[in-house]
């Protein structure tokens, strides 16, 4: 059985796919699970060329169902002790396995590492910082990560123990067109028996000005807001089935509430009013716990006027 399964969902990334797949070639004790989600460009040609004479690659082609379902499909067909998600227009560092192997040997449930934003030439645009710590419980890890780590909900900066994922039946929500990671990854982290966060930049996120999958439009922004609220609702409704403390549940609610309020800044004023109403309907401001003076001020500002709070950020 391989130690690591790398799951690569592919959808119309012909231009970047070779670099992505080439970055996986030096991984030891690894199977590569490529799932072509109904690509209509030349991605399949790139894949077929890559898999020649490679015994550690498993290739699946299916109808287009979106990234959430494609990741779930990859998990179902993976056989490694751990899983890693790599988006097909990104790439990883060649020493990722060697760097993180010792944590897999320790049977850590969730192994977090770091990400660089790079341009198409591979030049670093930004190293994304985040908390670094040795083994903690999931509750302890989430409490340290959620206030500052902007990539807490990205599935691509983690190795997940497959047995842990399987036992808890964690799946990406296929009803969400966007934010399927926002809806799942925080729950995976908070519920884990053990988590480490490593000061290692192993993932390269390619920022491209002409990447179809990463261009934004305002209609998409509104849909993302709707999906973020749906992810929040799903999280609240699922909390009782998890054996975590009240404080951990409160931290999850704080995290989701903060993220959604911040997303209001992306909206036009008239749409902000609509979504502020939806936030108030859910009584989300009550999630902001008053644990210190700063949080007290925040709670008061949000209660009085959310738009005023956003202007002060």
C-alpha positions in Angstrom: 0.0 0.0 0.0 1.4 3.4 -0.9 2.1 5.9 1.9 0.6 8.8 0.0 -2.2 9.3 -2.6 -2.0 12.5 -4.6 -5.4 13.4 -6.0 -5.4 15.6 -9.0 -8.8 16.9 -10.3 -8.5 18.0 -13.9 -10.8 20.4 -15.8 -9.5 22.2 -18.8 -6.0 23.0 -17.6 -4.1 21.8 -20.6 -1.7 24.8 -20.4 -0.5 24.1 -16.9 -1.1 20.3 -16.5 2.3 19.1 -17.6 4.1 21.2 -15.0 1.7 20.0 -12.3 2.2 16.3 -13.2 5.9 16.6 -13.6 6.2 18.0 -10.1 4.8 14.7 -8.7 7.4 12.4 -10.3 9.9 12.4 -7.5 7.4 11.5 -4.8 8.3 8.2 -3.1 5.8 5.5 -2.0 3.1 7.5 -3.8 0.2 6.8 -6.1 -1.1 9.5 -8.3 -4.9 9.6 -8.8 -5.8 11.7 -11.8 -9.5 12.4 -12.2 -10.5 14.1 -15.5 -13.7 15.9 -14.8 -15.0 16.0 -18.3 -12.3 18.3 -19.8 -13.1 19.6 -23.3 -9.6 20.9 -24.1 -6.4 18.9 -24.7 -6.0 17.9 -21.0 -6.6 14.2 -21.8 -3.8 14.2 -24.4 -1.4 15.6 -21.7 -2.5 12.9 -19.2 -2.2 10.1 -21.7 1.3 11.1 -22.5 2.2 11.4 -18.9 0.9 8.0 -17.8 3.0 6.1 -20.3 5.2 3.6 -18.5 4.1 4.8 -15.1 2.9 2.1 -12.8 2.0 4.4 -9.9 -0.6 6.4 -11.8 -4.3 5.7 -11.7 -6.4 7.6 -14.3 -10.2 8.1 -14.3 -12.3 10.0 -16.8 -15.9 11.0 -16.0 -18.6 13.5 -16.9 -18.2 17.0 -15.6 -19.7 17.2 -12.0 -17.6 19.9 -10.4 -14.5 19.9 -8.2 -16.3 18.8 -5.0 -17.6 15.6 -6.5 -14.3 15.1 -8.3 -12.4 15.3 -5.0 -14.8 12.9 -3.4 -14.3 10.5 -6.3 -10.6 10.7 -5.8 -10.8 10.0 -2.1 -13.0 6.9 -2.8 -10.4 5.5 -5.3 -7.3 6.4 -3.3 -5.5 3.6 -1.5 -2.7 5.5 0.3 -2.4 6.1 4.1 -2.6 9.8 3.4 -4.2 12.0 0.8 -2.9 15.2 -0.8 -5.0 17.4 -3.2 -3.1 19.2 -6.0 -5.1 21.4 -8.3 -4.1 20.8 -11.9 -2.9 24.3 -12.6 -0.6 24.4 -9.6 2.4 22.3 -8.6 4.3 21.1 -5.6 8.0 21.1 -4.5 10.0 18.0 -5.3 11.0 17.3 -1.7 7.4 17.4 -0.2 7.3 13.7 0.6 10.8 13.6 2.2 9.9 16.7 4.3 6.6 15.5 5.6 7.2 11.7 5.7 8.2 11.7 9.4 4.8 13.1 10.4 3.1 10.4 8.4 5.2 7.9 10.2 3.8 9.4 13.5 0.2 8.8 12.2 -0.8 12.4 12.6 -4.4 12.9 11.4 -3.8 16.2 9.7 -0.5 17.6 8.5 -0.5 21.3 7.5 2.2 23.0 5.5 2.5 26.3 3.6 1.9 27.8 0.2 3.6 30.2 -2.1 1.8 32.3 -4.7 3.8 32.3 -7.9 3.5 33.6 -11.4 3.5 31.6 -14.6 7.3 31.8 -14.7 7.6 30.2 -11.2 8.7 33.4 -9.6 7.4 33.9 -6.0 4.8 36.6 -5.6 4.1 36.0 -1.9 4.8 33.5 0.7 1.6 33.0 2.7 2.4 33.0 6.4 0.7 30.9 9.1 1.0 29.5 12.5 3.6 26.7 13.0 3.3 24.2 15.9 4.1 20.7 16.9 1.5 18.0 17.6 -1.8 19.4 19.0 -5.3 18.2 19.3 -7.6 19.4 16.5 -9.4 21.7 18.9 -6.0 23.3 20.0 -4.8 23.5 16.4 -8.0 25.2 15.2 -7.9 27.7 18.1 -4.4 28.7 17.0 -5.1 28.7 13.2 -8.5 30.4 12.8 -7.6 33.9 14.0 -4.8 34.5 11.6 -4.3 31.7 9.0 -5.9 32.9 5.7 -5.5 29.4 4.1 -7.1 27.4 6.9 -9.8 26.2 4.5 -7.6 25.3 1.6 -7.5 21.5 1.1 -4.2 21.8 -0.9 -2.0 22.7 2.1 -2.8 19.5 4.1 -2.0 15.8 4.2 -5.1 14.0 5.5 -4.9 10.6 7.1 -7.3 8.6 4.9 -8.5 6.4 7.7 -9.5 9.5 9.7 -11.4 10.9 6.7 -13.1 7.6 6.0 -14.1 6.9 9.6 -15.8 10.3 10.0 -17.3 10.2 6.5 -16.0 13.6 5.6 -17.0 14.7 2.1 -17.0 17.8 0.1 -20.5 19.2 -0.3 -21.6 18.7 -3.9 -24.5 21.1 -3.4 -22.0 24.0 -3.2 -20.8 25.4 -6.5 -18.2 27.4 -4.5 -16.7 27.2 -1.1 -16.9 23.5 -0.8 -13.5 23.7 1.0 -14.8 26.4 3.3 -17.6 24.1 4.2 -15.5 21.1 5.1 -11.8 21.7 6.0 -12.4 23.7 9.2 -14.5 20.8 10.5 -11.8 18.2 9.6 -9.1 20.2 11.4 -11.2 20.9 14.6 -12.3 17.3 14.9 -8.9 15.7 14.4 -7.2 13.8 17.2 -3.8 15.2 16.2 -2.6 18.1 14.0 0.8 19.5 13.2 1.6 22.7 11.2 5.0 22.7 9.5 7.1 25.7 8.4 7.6 24.3 4.9 6.5 25.9 1.6 5.6 22.8 -0.4 2.7 24.1 -2.6 2.9 26.6 -5.4 -0.3 28.3 -6.3 -0.1 29.7 -9.8 -1.7 33.2 -10.2 -2.6 33.7 -13.8 -4.3 36.7 -15.3 -5.9 34.6 -18.0 -6.8 31.4 -16.2 -10.5 30.8 -16.9 -11.1 29.0 -13.6 -9.7 31.9 -11.6 -11.2 34.9 -13.3 -13.8 36.7 -11.2 -17.1 38.3 -12.1 -19.7 39.9 -9.9 -22.4 37.2 -10.5 -19.9 34.7 -9.3 -19.2 36.9 -6.2 -22.9 36.8 -5.3 -23.1 33.1 -5.8 -20.0 32.6 -3.6 -21.7 34.7 -0.9 -24.8 32.4 -1.1 -22.7 29.3 -0.9 -20.7 30.7 2.1 -24.0 31.2 4.0 -25.1 27.7 3.0 -21.8 26.3 4.3 -22.4 28.2 7.5 -25.9 26.7 7.9 -24.6 23.2 7.2 -21.8 23.6 9.7 -24.2 24.7 12.5 -26.6 21.9 11.7 -23.8 19.3 11.8 -22.0 20.4 15.0 -24.0 18.1 17.3 -22.7 15.0 15.7 -19.1 15.8 16.5 -17.6 15.1 19.9 -15.9 18.4 20.4 -16.1 20.9 23.2 -18.5 23.9 23.4 -15.5 26.2 23.1 -14.4 24.4 19.9 -17.9 24.7 18.5 -17.9 28.4 19.4 -14.5 28.9 17.6 -16.0 27.3 14.4 -18.9 29.7 14.5 -16.6 32.6 15.1 -14.4 31.6 12.1 -17.3 31.2 9.7 -19.0 34.4 10.9 -15.7 36.4 10.5 -15.1 35.1 7.0 -18.6 35.8 5.8 -18.7 39.3 7.3 -15.4 40.1 5.6 -16.8 38.9 2.3 -19.4 41.6 2.5 -16.6 44.1 1.4 -16.7 42.5 -2.1 -20.3 43.4 -2.6 -22.0 46.6 -3.9 -23.7 48.7 -1.2 -27.2 47.6 -2.2 -26.2 43.9 -2.1 -24.5 44.4 1.2 -27.8 45.4 2.7 -29.4 42.2 1.4 -26.8 40.0 2.8 -26.5 41.9 6.1 -30.2 41.1 6.5 -29.5 37.4 5.9 -26.7 37.5 8.5 -29.0 39.2 11.0 -31.7 36.6 10.4 -29.2 33.9 11.4 -28.2 35.9 14.5 -24.6 35.4 13.5 -23.3 38.5 15.4 -24.1 36.6 18.6 -21.3 34.2 17.6 -18.6 36.8 18.3 -17.6 36.0 21.8 -16.5 38.7 24.2 -13.2 37.2 25.5 -11.3 40.5 25.6 -11.7 44.2 25.1 -11.0 44.0 21.4 -13.7 41.5 20.9 -16.1 43.6 23.0 -15.5 46.6 20.7 -16.0 44.4 17.7 -19.2 42.9 19.0 -20.6 46.4 19.8 -19.7 47.7 16.3 -21.2 44.8 14.5 -24.4 45.0 16.6 -24.8 48.7 15.9 -23.8 48.8 12.2 -22.0 46.2 10.2 -21.1 48.6 7.4 -19.4 50.9 9.9 -17.4 48.0 11.1 -16.3 47.1 7.6 -15.1 50.7 6.9 -12.9 50.5 10.0 -11.1 47.4 8.7 
